Amino acid sequence: MSQLLALSISVAVLGAIWAYLALGPLAPYVFVWGGFITAACFFAAGGDNNALVKTLAGIIYGAIVGWITLLVIDKVPMPSLGTIWPALVVGFFVFFLVIVASIEQLSFVPANIYGFAMVVAYTLSAGKLATVTEVSAANPLVLVILSAIAGVILGYLMAQLAGALKLKAK
């Protein structure tokens, strides 16, 4: 079996299982899209053990930076600046997504950016800014981190199953 066919089958089967879990019993705790984004990031980072660490560390780090950005936007309002204020806050904090790339675990910058984007995009598009300080699964930071943990496991399992299918078919 070709690597492409093995990976296609693995992604289809495990992706369906993930969708069932994330849209069903795990729905209050994870985003289906968050798991898929993280799994894709795992493959983009190399699809190996090193990629697992870089993906998880990067997405969690980026999510935390995004969460801090939202806190500043929410708790330090500058209505006189209009949309310039949140743009300046975002510009300031995204600097930290890239400058940390000399740290091995945070060197896959796309993961850092994905984590930031996942928290900020969900929070703002879903109108959840009021939930960023909740100590519960409703907090966007908690949801993104749980989704990232599940997603990196999903990506790892997809890679392992694809490898097993390729070997078995020889």
HUWO-V658616 format. One record per run of one state. SS is the DSSP state (H for helix, E for strand, C for the rest). FROM is the first residue (numbers start at 0). TO is the last residue. If there is no record, write none. Layout:
# HUWO-V658616
SS,FROM,TO ; SS,FROM,TO
This chain:
# HUWO-V658616
C,0,1 ; H,2,22 ; C,23,30 ; H,31,43 ; C,44,47 ; H,48,74 ; C,75,77 ; H,78,80 ; C,81,81 ; H,82,101 ; C,102,102 ; H,103,105 ; C,106,107 ; H,108,124 ; C,125,127 ; H,128,130 ; C,131,138 ; H,139,167 ; C,168,169
